[in-house]
Amino acid sequence: MRPMAIIGPTGTGKSEFALHIAERLGGKCAVEVVNAEAPRLYRGMDIGTGKLPYAQRRNIPHHQMDVLDITEAASVERYQQAAKADVEAILARGALPILVGGSMLYVQALLDDWKFPDTDQAVRTRWEQRLSEVGPAELHLELERRDPAAAAAIPIADTRRTVRALEVIELTGKPFSAHAPRIGKPRWDTVIIGLDCDTRNLDERLALRTKQMFDQGLVEEVVSLLRRGLGKSVTASRALGYAQIIATLREGGDASALQEAQRRTSLATRRHVRRQRSWFRRDPRVHWLDISDGTLSGRQDTIDAALRTWQAGRPARFN
């Protein structure tokens, strides 16, 4: 039973697609989903992460969802170990694991058995202190001087990964990029299905998705989570939508300012999609499918193509 991974940019409907796959398989095999979307690890981060409510999961077990408190720091290494255990337990039950998500490092760490360098708290603390002294932009320039490839892959705002990269460089004497996973045969012979569509189509989807999240109460969700410690979280507070609302609230934002937070969220989401596409498109193992045709027949055709690829291992053409 080869696992299936459903990946791709935000807004392409990966979660729903996985459920359609499960329904199409019907009684042929049991299906269980393993989440690979980092913000969905957190309990309470529901609206802004597009997390499917329990009632909409169609009695299909979902793993690596709602497993962290809002104040806990998520890590790729921790996820890798826990998700690996989930996949192997599902396989042992004779069921089909479907890995679903667009968190780039999480997907690759799991499928390529990424070996993580050791850590040293004293070294990390020293770089964190340097960050507080010079700020994100200057620290990122330091990384660029030491490892241009790593700096190109890590956004300036992602100070946690910048600090980690500098820590690894100091500890190993090698570029952080030298420790990146090598693309080979995916673990468990997983078939990787990528969902995407043309940029204009996806931009429209993202704009609607963002508006719906704000209409459904994303601001109220963030306010509630701030009372539980979201503002002190190292990782959860940086999630798309959450970071923009937190910044606006700290600026004393009123209704018009929160409208600006919605606009900023849309822009940040589109930037994130560009990074996802750049990352995933470098992987020759991905079988890309076009989900631009949102009709019922178009969806069924795409599901058919995904199942044929999973069963035969043949690449599917992206139109």
HUVENPE-V343895 format. One record per helix or strand. SS is the DSSP state (H for helix, E for strand). FROM is the first residue (numbers start at 1). TO is the last residue. Records with the same first field share a line. If there is no record, write none. Layout:
SS->FROM-TO / FROM-TO
This chain:
E->4-8 / 31-35 / 42-42 / 62-63 / 68-68 / 96-100 / 191-196 / 287-290
H->14-28 / 38-41 / 54-56 / 76-92 / 104-111 / 121-134 / 136-146 / 148-153 / 159-172 / 176-179 / 187-189 / 199-215 / 218-227 / 230-232 / 236-238 / 242-250 / 255-281 / 296-312
